[in-house]
Amino acid sequence: MRQRQWRRLMTIAVVASLLLGLAAVGLGIDALHKVDKINASIIATAPAVTIGSPISGTTLSGSVGLDARTVGAKVTAVDFLATGGTYHDTKIGSASQIAVGWVSVWQTRSVPNGTYEITSVGYNAMGQSSASSSVTVKVQNL
């Protein structure tokens, strides 16, 4: 009789252990799915930037400060591009990060006088990028 009770008790213990193990695995898989969903949403979100300076309609000459602000996902780098005349998406500056955004200096003498559209492009660690809306400026070097 004792041996029978011991076997029954051991069977119950083994079944209980298996059920607990399966429950733990199920919870772990559910947690992994949640992490995958979070990672997918982060990856799907491209970095976003907006230009703070210069503002549209400004006439520029000499050394000009360029400023971009990040919106949304973690931005790891910012470039500034100019389009106008014979230039199309020509890099005019690589920004450095400061406490309030990303800044660079553009030497406007590097381009002929004329009207240009300036765009900032933000990059994230995944290599994704997105461009800001452009601002239109006039370069008038003496």
N, C-alpha and C positions, 0 to 999 in steps of 0.2 A: 504494500500500500504506500509506503514512504517513497519508494522509487517512482511510483506512478505520479504522486504529487510533485516530486522534484522535476520530472520530465514535463509535466503540465506547466509548472512555474517557469521552467527554462524556455519552453515553447512560447509562452506569453511574453517573456522578457525579450526573446529574439524578435518576435513579431513587432513588439512595441519599438524596439531599436530600429528595425527596418522602416517602420512607419515614420518615426522621427527623422531618420536619415533622408527619406524621400521628401518629407515636408521641407527640410532644410535645403535640399537640392532645388526643390521647386521655388522656394523663396529666393535662393541665389540666382536662379535663371531669370526670375522676374526682375530682380534688381539689375542684372546685366542688361536686360532689354531696356530698362529705364535709362541706364547710362548710354546705351547705343542711341536711343532717341535724342538724348541731350546732345551727344557728340554730333549727330547728324544735323541737328538744328544749328549748332555752332558752325559746322563746316558749310552749310547751305547759306549762311549769312556772310555775304561779302563785306569787306571793310567799306566804310563810307566816310567821305570828307566833304567839307564845304569851304569855299574861299572866304576869308575874313578881310583880306587886303591884298591887292588894291580893290577898290569898288568900281563898278561899271561907270564909264563916262569920264574917268580920270585921264588927264594928260600927264605922261611920265617922261622923265629924262634922268640920265645918270644912274646912280645906284638906287634901287628901289627895293623896299622890304616886301616880301611875299609872306602871307600868313594863311594857314589852313587849320581848321578845327575838325576833330573827329566826331563822327556820329555813329553810334552802335558798336559793332564788333571791334575787337582789339586791332588797332592799326600798328604795324611795325615799321613802316617806311612811307614817305610821301615824296612825290616828284611834282614839279610844276612844268607844264607844257604850254607852248605858244603856237598859235596857228594864225597866219596872216601873210600876205604877199606870197613869197615862194616857200614859206615855212609851213609845215603841216605836222602838228604834234611834236614839235622840236623841244627837247628837254632844255629848260632854261634854269633849272635849279633842283638840287636835292635838299630836302628840308632836314633840319635837326629838331629833335623834340625838346620842348621846354615845358614848364609847368602848365601853361595854358593852351598849348597847341604845338604846331609845327611851323618853323620859320626858315626862310632862305633869303638870299639877296640876289637880285637880278641886275646885271650890268646891261642896261638897255642899249648901250653903244654896240653890243654884239649883234644887233639887228638893225636893218634900215628903218628910217622914219616911216610911220604908217600906222594902220589900225590892226590890232591883234586881239585874239580871243585867248584868255589865259584860263587854264584848267588845272586843277590839282587832282592827282591820282593817288589813292591810298592803297597800300598793300598789307596783307596779313601774313602770318607765319605759314599758312597753307599755300601761299603763292597766288591767292586770289587778289583781284584788284577791281576797283571801280573808280570812275571819274566823277568829279563834281560838275555842277552846272558851270558854264563858262561865264567870265566877266569880260566885257569889251573895253579895251583901253587904247589910247592913242600914244604912240611913242614919238616924241619930238625932241631929238637931241640937237644941240646947237653946233 
